[in-house]
Amino acid sequence: MQMKLNHGSMRRGLVRGSVIAAVAAATLAPPAAGSAEFDCLMEPRREVTISGSIEALITNVKVDRGDFVKKGDVIVEFESGVERASADLAKFRADMQSEVEARKARQDYARAKYNRAMELTQKNFISRQEVEEIEAERRLADAELREAQDSRQLATLEHRRATEVVRLRSLRSPVSGVVVDRYMHPGEISEIGSKPILKLAEISTLHVEVILPTSSFGQVAIGDVATVRPESPIGGSHQAKVVVVDRVLDASSGTFGVRLELPNEDRALPAGARCRIDFPKVRAVGGRAVAPAARPAQRKPTTP
C-alpha cells in the first residue's frame, strides 16, 4: 500500500493571501480588550491517499465517502482465491505430525537395538561388524528424524509466507479517520502506485493554520494556548495549543506561519472550515496587531 501523507494541506498560498490581506487592512475585531483576532483554517491532522501495492482485480471496497474507519480495519479487498488455497495447503503441511512421529518411532527402535547389541558385544555373542551396522542404523534414524523436523519447520515458514501473500491481497486503514473520497469500485483493476483507490483524513485532532505579522514574532511560542472560533454555522469556542512556529519569515508580506493542534476526539468539528483565532499575548494597538512590549528588566545597583 502506498500512502501520500499531506501534513501541510492548507494550500498555504491561498490562505496566506487572504490572511495577509486581513492583516494589511488591520480590520481586527478584538474579542477582549486589547487582544487581536486573526483568520485561520482548520485542517485534518493528516490526509492519506491509498493506492494498491499490487496489480489485481478489486473485489470489494468496504467503505464509502463519509464513513469512519479505525486504524487496522480492512477497507479494500482484491481477488485472492489462488493465494488463499496456497495458504491452506501450507497450513496443512505445517500441521502434519505423521512423518515426525514415524521418524521418532524408528529412532527409538534403532537406539534400543543398539543398546541390546552393546550388551551382547560384552558377552561376545555378536561380531564387531554387526555392531557397526547397528550403530550406523541408529545414526541414520537420528538424521532422518532431524530431517523430518527441519521439513516441518520449513513448512511452518512457508505457511507464514503464504499468509503474508494473502494479507497483501487486502488493504487496511493506516489511520483512524473519515473517508474523504472514493476513486475506484469493485470490478476495476488496481494499478500499482498510479491510481488511488481511497482518500482518508485523520480528524480526531485538527491542525489550525494561521498567518501572523512579523511584529508578533517571538511572542508566540510552542505550548501557548489560543482560542479558536469556527465560522458560522459551526460556531463555538475551542482551545488549541501551538505546536509549530515557522523559523523562516516571508519577507515580501511581512508574515510567518503558526500551526496549532485542536483536540477533536468526538469528530464534532469538520475539517476545512475557516475560523478566527485569538492569541492572548498579541495585542491590537492603534489598529495594528502588535506584540505587547516586554517589561524592561530592573538593573541591580552596582557597588563601587
N, C-alpha and C positions, 0 to 999 in steps of 0.2 A: 504494500500500500504506500502510495506516495502522497505526502501531505505538504501543502504550502502554507506555512504559518504567517499571518499578517498581523503583527503586533502594532503597526503604525498605520492602520487602515483609515485614518480620519481624512485622508486626502488633504494633506496639510496646505497645499496651495489655495484651495477654495476656502477652507476655514480661516487660514491666516489672512486672506484678502478681506473677508467680511469683518473679522475681528479688528484688523488694523484700521479699517475704515471707522469702526466704532471708537477705537482709541483716539484716532486723529481728530474726530469730531468732538471728543470729550463730552459726549452726552451720557454721562453716567448717572444711574438712578440709585443713590445710596439707600440701602435698607435700614441703616442705622446712622447715627450722627457721625459724620466724618469718614465712614468706610465707603469703599467703591465696589461696584459690580462690573463684571466682565462677561462677554459672551463665551460660551463653551459648548462642547459637543460630547454627548455620552455615547461611547462605542463599546463593542464587545471586548472582553479581555483578549481574546484571540479568535481568529477565523481560520478554519481548516478546510481546504479543498481536497477531497478524497478522489483518487483515481485508482484503477485496478493495477495490481502488480503483475498480472498475467493477462494474456490474450485469451479470453474464454467467453462462452455464452452466459449471459446473465439470466438466471432462473427466477430470482426473487429479489426485489428491493423492499425491505420490510418497513421502511419509514417513508414519510412524505413531508412536504413543506409544512412547517409549523409544529411538527411533532417534537417532543422532548425525548432525548436519549441519555442513557447513563454510560459512563466510560466502561468499555468492555462488551457492550451489547452488540450482537450480530446485526448488522444493518444491510448487508448485501451478500447474496449467495450466488455462486457460479455452478455450472454443471460439473458434477463430481462423481458420477457413477463408477467409472473405472478406478478412480483413486480410492474410493471407499471399499470397493471389492478387494483391492490390493492390501488395504489396511486390515481388512477382516482376515485375509489369508495369512498375513504376517502375524496377526494376533494368535491365530490357531497354532502356527508353528512355535511361537514363543511359549504357549501354554502346554505344549506337548511334553509329557513326562516319560513316555514309554521307552524311548531309546536310552535315556539316562538310567532308568530303573533296570533295564536289561543289562547294560554295561556294568552297573553296580553289582548285580547278581553274579555275573561272570567273574568279576574281580574277587568277590567273596569266595567263590568256588576255587579259583586259582590260588588264592592265598591259603585256604585250608588244605588244598592238595600239596602245596609247597611245604607247609608245616609238617604234614604227615611224612613227606619224603625226607625231611631233615631228621625226623625221629628214626626212620628206617635206615638212614645212612649211618647213624651212630651204632646200629646193630649189624651193619654190613649186609642188609637184606636186599639193597638195590645198588646198581652201579653208579659211578660218578657221572656217566653220560646221561643216565635217566634223570639224575638230579638237575643237571644243567638244562635239560629240555623242559623240566617242570618250572625251573626258575625263569626261563625265557618266556614260558606261557604266562607266568604271573606278571612279568613286566609288560607283556603285550596287553594283558587285561587292564593294567593300570593306565597305559597310554590310551586305550580305546575309551575308557571312562572319561579321561581328561578331554579327549576329542569330542565326546558327546556333550560334555558340559560347555565347552567352547562353542559348539554349534548352537546350543540353546541360548547362550548369551548373545551370540551374533543374531539369532532370530529376534531376541528382545530389542536389540538396536535397530534392526530392520523394521520392526513394528513401530518404534518411536519415530523413525524417519517417515514411514508411511502416514503416521498420524499428523506429522507436521505438513506433509503434502496436502492432506485433506484440509488442514487448517488454513492453508493458503487459498483454498477454494471458497473462502468467505472473508468478508471484511468486518472488522469490529471498530466501534467508535473509539477514537483516541481521547475524547473529552466528554464531559457531561455538559450537554447544552441543547440547543434547538437547531432543527434543520432549516437552513435559510433557503435553499433551493435544491431541486432535483433535476438532473440533466438527462439521465438515461433510465430506461424501463426494461422489464423482462423481455427477452427475445432479441435484445441488441447485443452486439459484440463489444466487450471491453477492450480498449486499446491501451497498451502499457504507457502510462505517464502522459499521454497526449490528449485524452478526452476525459474530463472529470465526470464523476457519477453523482456526487453529492457535495454540498457545501454546508458545513456546520459552524455554529458560533457559540462560544462559551460566554454565557451572560450571568452566571452566578456571582461574578464580580465584574463591574463595568469600569472601563477606563474613561476618565473625564479629561479631555484635552482642552487646553486654554492657552491663548497667546497674551503675554503681558508686555507692557512697555519697559524699556531698559531702565527707566527710573525706579522700577521695582526690583531690579536685580540685586541679590544679596539680602533681600528682606523676606523672601520666600524660600524656605529650607525643607529638605526631606523630613517628613514626620509631622509637618504642620497640618492642621485640620482646617478645612474651609467648608462653607455652607453652599450646597448646590440646590438650585431651584429650577426644575424642569419646566419647560413652557407648557401652556395650556393646550390640551385639556388634562395633561398628566398632573402637573402641579405638585405641591408638597415641598417640604424642606428636608434635605438629607445631608449627612456629614460624610465628607470624603477626606482621605489622607494623601498628602503629597508623596509620590514615590520617585518621580524623575524631575529634575530641573536641568534644562539644557545648559551646557557649559560653552556653547558657541552661539553668539548673538547674531541676529540678522541686521547687519549694518544699514542696509538700504531702507528698511522700515523702522528700525529702532525698536525691535521687539525680540522676545525669546519665548520658547515654549515650556510649558509645565504639564505634567501628567499626574493625575490623582487616581486613586482606587476607591470605588464606591461599592460597598457590600450590597449584594442583591440576591441573597440566598433563596428567597421566595419567588424570584423572577418576576416581581411585580412591575419593575421598571423596564421599559423597552429600550433596546439599543438603537442608536441612530437619531435620538431626539436632541434637539437644541436645548440649551439651558443658560442660566445666569449663575455666576459664582461670586461669592463674597469672601475675600481674604481679609481677616481681621487686622493684619499688620500693614495692609496697603490702604492709604487714606486718600481722599479726594480733597485737594487744596487748590482753590482758585479755578475750579472747573477742570483740573487735570488730576489724573491718578498718579500720585507720587508716594514714595515710601516715607514713613514717619522719620523725622530726624532723630538720630541717636543722641542720647543724653551724653554731654561731654563728661569725660572722666575727671574726677576731682584729683588735683595734684597734691601730693603729700608735701608738707613744708620740709624744706631741706635744712639740715643742721649745719651752721657754719663751722 
